[in-house]
Every structure is written in structure tokens, then in C-alpha cells.
Amino acid sequence: MKVLLMHRGDGHAGGGQIQMNRLRDGLNTRGIEARILCRDASQKDSVLMPSRPYVEKFLRRITRPIGLHDIHLLSSFDVPRMPEFTAADLIDIHCTHCATLSYLALPRITADKPAVFTFHDMWPITGHCHASLDCERWKTGCGMCPYPLTEPAIKRDATAIEWRLKNHAYQRSKFTIVTPSKWLRNLVRQSMLATFDVRHIPHGIDTEIYQPIDKDLARSILGIPRDKKILIFGAETMKRQLKGADLLVMALQRLPDALKQELVLLVFGNATDGIINETGIPSIQLGYLRNDRMKVLAFSAADLFIHPSRAENSPLVILESMACGTPVASFAVGGVPELVRDGITGQLAKPEHASDLTRVIEEMISNPDALNTMAQHCRSIVLKEYPIELQTNRTIDLYHRLIAEHRDAARH
């Protein structure tokens, strides 16, 4: 079997690309030739998408200011003519936005090839945003957007037009949708894609790489005090409002001063010193961690992982933390409660309530026995429900079924 996985890039720029790479590796270990079709290729076996740079740059100057995303990418219509596309038995689209693909080309791309559309956020079913927060206009057609600055931000509200354009393209396309969370699956079933087949296949993780290591050893390697309680936080950037860095700072500021004296905040990602230093807790910054082994060291060294996002689908970083036996404090948003099971693998706070997150952090970090029990639950649940082998097997079963159905339809 030959499979093409499609995304903006083939690196590790965000959870979607990371998980796509992990799935690709899992498929390859099972003898399936899986390659990545992308615009930013950094791996030797990846396939570069076609481009029409001059005309697309010109069209983008027109479409972007009026609030429409990626429909300027006329080269998307050239994808079906690529020899690698023709040779593939199936395509698995992991992203259409972020300058990846024009959704208007989906009818042509999916016309003669079995296709899967793997969702990593809400963007495919909204008029512009990755996460709708408390807005439900996406169910009926968008327009009058209450959150124009939510990523990707828009200068002009064309959300009703974009919603209709997406719907027009989808109704002429053929694909099966995969969501990593039940939460997102349920949203899709209330959207313009309600008539499509939607499958829930949770993300998987390599439990041989991501596993707990001795806490004292991890702290020694990273130069972290052994006699402190370690909180860990990670974000691709502190500037993305959806990631809730401001809520984290407020929550940590409200911790009792006596408790702050016992704490050290371990930070990875592109954090901003000024923001983190406002918490009143000493911090150690590890920078952006691309290496899995370094992530394992960081999570294993910590007592508690804090995930303050305002909106999430199925965060890989939570799965990574749990695999290393580190419980999680988070807001009860999106698909997070499917991973952070209150009182079992962590504790949940009320969304947008920094004071409630303070309460959760204080309760968890002050009860080492309960924290240790949660740590054991984290590891056992990941081993049972989220190994990469399970995701790979479920995905392969779906691929085989779709390919067989496509061949049967072709014969008849």
C-alpha cells in the first residue's frame, strides 16, 4: 500500500505535523510506503507540492485582505496530476489551511482516489477560526464573527462567505473524516459535514521512548534542584491567546507565598522571560525542545504539568506528559477531559477561571500521595489506550476498508 500524507510541512511545527510524522513512521514499520506531500519539505523522502508563485502571490493580495484563506493556491488543482499522487492508493489530508491547500480543490483531489481528512482543529468547519470558543455560528453559516482576532485573525469579516465556499467544496468531495478526540467528532456531526463518515482514532505515542525515568536522575541531568517541587509548562509561543499563557501567569501569581518558596517553574518552548518572571516563582527555561529524549527528561523531572489552554482538540503535550508519569492540571476545554480525567490523571479547572486553576495547582502539588497515584494512572492509561501501535492499526484498518470500497465501486 502507498499512502500520501498532506500538510504544510514535514517537520515538527506544531502538534499536527508532529503527530503526522509519528503516524508516518508507524505506517512505515508496518510495511506501508507512507510519504509526506507538503510545501515545506525538509526530509529526503518527502514530496514537494507544485506551486504557481507569481499568480498565487498576486491573488493572495486580493483574497487575504477581504478575509478569505488559501483559495489563492491555484497549484492545489495541479496535485492530482503529480506522479506520486497517481501512484498512491490513498491520500490522508492532515491540513488544508496555513497556506497548505485550497479547499476549493478538494473535489478534484478526492474525485478518483480514496481519501481521509484528519482534523487537528475546528478550522475545516468554521468560517475562519481554529477554535470557536463559545461561538456556535459555525453550525448555521457563520457571519458577524465575535472573535475576528482568533487565529488565523481576519481584518474583514467574510466568515459567512468562507463558510459557504467550504460547504460548496465539501458537498462535491468524497472523504472520510478522522478526529483524534470524541469532542471534535461530535462537533463535526453538528456541522456542514454532518452527512460525512466520521471516525474517532485517538493519537498514539511511542511508549518505549516516552516513559518515566528516575526523577532525581532527570533533575541532575537538567541541573534542577532536587529539594523543590517542580511545575512544568510548555508552549510553542507565549503570544498565542488560545494557549492561555496570561491565565497561567495569573494562576501562579495567586499561589500562597509560602508555597512559591517551594516551587521551581520549568519552561520549554519559545517563552518570554518577562512574562514568566511575573509569577514570582524561580524559573528554568529549556528553550524549544525538538528532541523526544529531552522532552522525556523534562517531564520526568517535574511533579506537575500545567496546561492552561483556552481551546484544544487532543493535545500531544498532555499525552507526552502522561506517558512519562506526570499528572496534569488543565482547564476543562475541548477534548482535554478525555485525557485529563479529573482525579485520575490530573485535575480540571473551570475554563477562563485563573483562580480555579490556582486552586487545582495548590491542591495537587500539596498532596504528594495523591499525585503519585495519579502518576501511576497516567502511565497505565497511556499504555492501554494510547500506544502508537494502536493508532497505526486502527488507521491501517480504515485505509484498507476505503481502498476496498473504492475498488468495488470502480468495478461496478
C-alpha positions in Angstrom: 0.0 0.0 0.0 1.2 3.5 -0.9 -0.1 6.5 1.1 0.4 10.2 0.8 0.0 12.3 3.9 -0.6 16.0 3.2 0.4 19.0 5.4 2.0 22.4 5.1 5.4 21.0 6.1 7.0 17.7 7.1 8.8 19.0 10.2 7.7 19.5 13.8 6.0 22.8 13.5 3.1 22.2 15.8 1.1 19.2 17.1 -0.4 18.3 13.7 2.9 17.9 12.0 4.4 16.0 14.9 1.6 13.5 15.0 1.5 13.1 11.2 5.2 12.2 11.3 4.7 9.7 14.1 1.9 8.1 12.2 4.0 8.0 9.0 6.8 6.2 11.0 4.2 3.8 12.4 2.9 3.0 8.9 6.4 2.5 7.5 7.2 0.0 10.3 4.2 -2.0 9.1 5.4 -2.2 5.5 3.2 0.6 4.2 5.0 3.2 2.0 3.9 6.4 3.6 5.3 9.7 2.3 4.5 13.4 3.1 3.3 15.7 0.4 4.0 19.3 1.6 5.1 22.8 0.6 8.0 23.0 3.0 10.0 19.8 2.6 12.9 19.1 4.8 13.1 15.3 4.7 14.6 13.5 1.7 11.6 11.2 1.1 9.0 13.9 1.2 7.2 15.1 -1.9 7.1 18.8 -2.7 3.7 20.2 -3.8 3.5 22.1 -7.1 3.4 25.9 -6.9 2.5 28.9 -9.1 4.3 31.6 -7.1 3.7 34.6 -9.2 -0.1 34.2 -9.8 -0.6 33.0 -6.3 1.2 35.9 -4.7 -0.9 38.3 -6.8 -4.2 36.6 -5.8 -3.2 36.5 -2.2 -3.0 40.3 -2.2 -6.7 40.2 -3.1 -8.1 37.4 -1.1 -6.3 37.8 2.2 -7.4 41.4 2.9 -11.0 40.5 2.3 -10.9 37.7 4.9 -10.6 34.6 2.7 -7.9 32.0 3.4 -5.8 30.0 1.0 -8.1 30.0 -2.0 -5.4 31.8 -3.9 -3.4 28.5 -4.0 -4.3 27.5 -7.6 -1.5 25.0 -7.6 -3.7 22.8 -5.4 -5.6 21.9 -8.6 -2.3 20.5 -10.0 -1.8 17.9 -7.2 -3.9 15.1 -8.9 -1.5 15.3 -11.9 1.6 14.5 -9.9 3.1 11.1 -10.5 3.4 10.5 -6.7 -0.3 11.2 -6.3 -1.2 8.9 -9.2 0.8 6.1 -7.7 -0.7 6.4 -4.3 -3.5 4.1 -3.2 -4.9 6.6 -0.7 -4.4 10.2 0.5 -4.7 11.4 4.1 -5.1 15.2 4.3 -3.9 16.5 7.6 -4.2 20.2 6.9 -5.8 22.5 4.3 -5.1 25.9 6.0 -1.9 27.7 6.9 -1.1 28.1 3.2 -1.2 24.4 2.6 -4.0 23.8 0.2 -7.1 25.5 -1.3 -10.2 23.8 0.0 -11.8 24.6 -3.4 -9.5 21.9 -4.9 -10.8 19.1 -2.7 -13.5 17.9 -5.2 -10.7 17.4 -7.8 -8.2 15.9 -5.3 -10.8 13.4 -3.9 -12.6 12.6 -7.2 -10.7 9.4 -8.2 -8.7 8.5 -5.1 -9.9 7.2 -1.7 -9.3 10.0 0.8 -9.1 10.6 4.6 -9.3 14.1 6.1 -7.7 14.1 9.5 -8.8 17.0 11.6 -6.4 18.6 14.1 -8.7 21.6 15.0 -12.0 23.2 14.1 -10.8 25.2 11.1 -12.4 22.9 8.5 -15.9 23.5 9.9 -15.7 27.3 10.7 -15.7 30.5 8.7 -12.1 31.3 9.7 -11.0 30.2 13.2 -9.1 27.2 14.6 -11.3 27.3 17.7 -14.7 28.9 18.1 -14.6 29.3 21.9 -18.2 29.9 23.0 -19.5 30.8 19.5 -21.7 28.4 17.7 -22.3 30.3 14.4 -20.3 27.7 12.6 -23.3 25.4 12.9 -25.5 27.5 10.7 -23.2 29.6 8.5 -21.0 32.0 10.5 -21.1 35.7 9.7 -20.9 38.6 12.3 -17.9 36.9 13.8 -17.5 37.7 17.5 -13.8 36.7 17.5 -12.1 38.1 14.4 -8.7 38.1 16.1 -8.8 34.4 16.9 -6.2 32.6 14.9 -6.0 33.0 12.0 -7.0 36.6 12.5 -9.1 38.4 9.9 -9.2 42.1 9.0 -12.6 41.8 7.3 -15.5 39.6 8.3 -16.0 37.3 5.3 -16.8 34.3 7.5 -20.2 33.7 6.0 -18.7 33.7 2.5 -15.9 31.4 3.5 -18.3 29.0 5.3 -20.4 28.8 2.1 -17.4 28.2 -0.1 -16.2 25.4 2.2 -19.6 23.8 2.2 -19.8 24.1 -1.6 -16.4 22.3 -1.9 -17.2 19.6 0.7 -20.5 18.7 -0.9 -18.7 17.9 -4.1 -15.9 15.9 -2.4 -15.5 12.4 -1.1 -13.6 11.7 2.0 -13.8 10.0 5.4 -13.1 12.2 8.4 -10.8 11.2 11.3 -10.8 13.0 14.6 -8.4 12.3 17.5 -11.0 13.3 20.1 -14.6 12.4 20.6 -15.3 16.1 21.3 -14.3 17.1 17.8 -16.1 14.2 16.3 -19.3 15.4 18.0 -18.8 18.9 16.7 -18.3 17.6 13.1 -21.6 15.8 13.4 -23.3 19.1 14.1 -21.6 20.9 11.3 -21.9 21.3 7.5 -20.1 17.9 7.3 -22.8 16.1 9.3 -23.6 13.6 6.5 -19.9 12.5 6.1 -18.5 9.4 7.7 -16.6 10.4 10.9 -14.2 8.1 12.7 -12.6 8.6 16.1 -9.0 7.4 16.1 -7.1 8.8 19.2 -3.5 9.9 18.8 -0.8 7.4 19.8 2.6 7.8 21.3 5.8 5.6 21.3 5.6 4.3 24.9 9.2 3.0 24.7 10.6 6.4 24.1 8.1 8.3 26.3 8.3 6.5 29.6 9.2 7.7 33.2 12.8 7.8 34.2 14.2 8.3 37.7 13.2 11.8 38.8 16.5 12.5 40.6 18.5 11.4 37.6 16.4 13.7 35.3 16.8 16.7 37.6 20.5 16.0 37.9 21.0 16.0 34.1 18.9 19.2 33.7 20.5 21.0 36.6 17.2 21.2 38.5 17.1 21.4 42.4 16.2 18.0 43.9 14.6 19.5 47.0 12.0 21.6 45.2 8.6 20.9 43.8 8.7 21.3 40.0 6.0 22.6 37.9 6.4 22.3 34.1 4.8 24.4 31.3 5.4 24.4 27.6 4.1 26.5 24.7 5.2 27.0 21.1 4.9 30.7 21.8 3.6 32.8 24.8 1.9 35.2 22.4 -0.9 32.9 21.2 -4.0 33.9 23.1 -5.6 30.4 22.8 -2.6 28.9 24.6 -3.6 30.8 27.8 -0.1 32.0 29.0 -1.8 35.0 30.6 -4.1 32.7 32.6 -1.1 30.7 33.7 0.7 33.8 35.0 -2.4 34.9 36.9 -2.9 31.5 38.4 0.7 31.2 39.5 0.7 34.7 40.9 -2.2 33.8 43.2 -0.4 30.9 44.8 0.5 31.4 48.5 3.9 33.0 49.0 4.9 30.1 51.3 4.2 27.6 48.6 6.0 29.6 45.9 9.2 29.3 48.0 9.0 25.5 47.5 8.5 25.7 43.7 10.5 25.9 40.5 8.8 26.5 37.2 10.4 24.5 34.3 9.5 26.1 30.9 10.0 24.8 27.4 9.1 26.3 24.1 9.5 29.9 22.9 8.7 31.5 26.3 9.1 35.2 27.1 11.3 35.9 30.1 9.3 39.0 31.2 6.0 37.2 31.3 7.3 34.1 33.2 9.2 36.3 35.7 6.0 38.0 36.7 4.9 34.8 38.5 7.2 35.3 41.5 8.4 31.7 41.1 12.0 30.9 40.0 12.1 29.5 36.5 14.4 27.4 34.4 14.0 27.8 30.6 14.9 24.9 28.4 14.1 26.5 25.1 12.3 24.8 22.2 12.6 21.0 22.6 12.6 19.1 19.3 14.3 16.1 20.7 12.0 13.4 22.2 14.6 12.4 24.8 14.9 15.9 26.1 11.1 16.1 26.5 11.2 12.9 28.5 13.8 14.3 30.8 11.8 17.4 31.3 8.5 15.7 32.0 10.2 13.1 34.3 11.9 15.8 36.3 8.6 17.5 37.0 5.9 16.8 39.6 3.0 18.5 37.7 2.4 19.7 34.2 0.2 22.7 33.8 -1.7 23.1 30.6 -3.7 26.5 30.6 -5.1 26.5 27.0 -8.4 28.2 26.3 -9.2 25.8 23.5 -7.8 22.4 22.5 -8.6 19.3 20.5 -6.4 16.4 21.8 -3.1 18.0 22.9 0.0 15.8 22.2 1.9 17.5 25.0 -0.6 16.2 27.6 -0.2 12.7 26.2 3.6 13.1 26.4 3.4 14.2 30.0 1.1 11.3 30.9 3.3 8.8 29.2 6.2 10.0 31.4 4.0 9.6 34.5 3.5 13.3 35.1 -0.1 14.3 36.1 -1.7 17.4 34.5 -3.6 20.5 35.7 -5.7 22.0 32.9 -8.9 23.7 32.0 -11.8 21.6 31.1 -11.9 22.6 27.4 -12.4 20.7 24.1 -11.0 17.2 24.1 -8.8 17.7 27.2 -11.1 15.9 29.7 -10.7 12.7 27.6 -7.1 12.7 28.6 -7.0 14.6 31.9 -9.6 12.6 33.8 -10.5 14.5 36.9 -9.0 13.0 40.0 -7.4 10.1 38.0 -4.7 11.5 35.6 -5.0 15.1 36.9 -7.5 17.8 37.8 -9.6 20.1 35.8 -10.3 23.8 36.4 -13.2 25.9 35.1 -12.4 27.4 31.7 -11.1 31.0 31.9 -11.0 30.9 35.7 -7.4 31.5 36.7 -8.4 31.4 40.3 -9.7 27.9 39.9 -6.5 26.8 38.2 -4.7 28.2 41.2 -6.8 26.0 43.4 -6.1 22.9 41.3 -2.4 23.5 41.3 -2.3 24.1 45.1 -4.4 21.0 45.8 -2.3 18.7 43.6 1.2 19.9 44.5 0.4 19.9 48.2 -0.8 16.2 48.2 2.2 14.1 47.1 0.4 10.8 47.8 -2.5 11.6 45.5 0.0 13.0 42.9 1.9 9.7 43.0 -1.3 7.7 42.5 -2.2 9.9 39.5 1.2 9.4 38.1 0.7 5.7 38.1 -2.7 6.1 36.5 -1.2 8.3 33.8 1.2 5.7 32.7 -1.1 2.8 32.8 -3.9 4.5 30.8 -1.4 5.6 28.1 -0.1 2.0 27.8 -3.6 0.7 27.5 -5.3 3.3 25.3 -2.7 5.4 23.5 0.2 3.4 22.2 1.2 4.4 18.7 0.7 0.8 17.6 -3.0 1.0 18.4 -3.4 4.2 16.4 -1.5 2.7 13.5 -3.5 -0.5 13.4 -6.8 1.4 13.5 -5.6 3.7 10.7 -4.5 0.8 8.6 -7.8 -0.9 9.0 -9.6 2.2 7.9 -7.3 2.6 4.9 -7.8 -1.0 3.8 -11.6 -0.6 4.0 -11.7 2.6 2.0 -9.4 1.2 -0.7 -11.5 -2.0 -1.0 -14.7 0.1 -1.2 -13.1 2.3 -3.9 -12.1 -0.7 -6.0 -15.5 -2.3 -5.6 -17.2 0.9 -6.8 -14.8 1.1 -9.7 -15.7 -2.4 -10.8 -19.4 -1.7 -10.8 
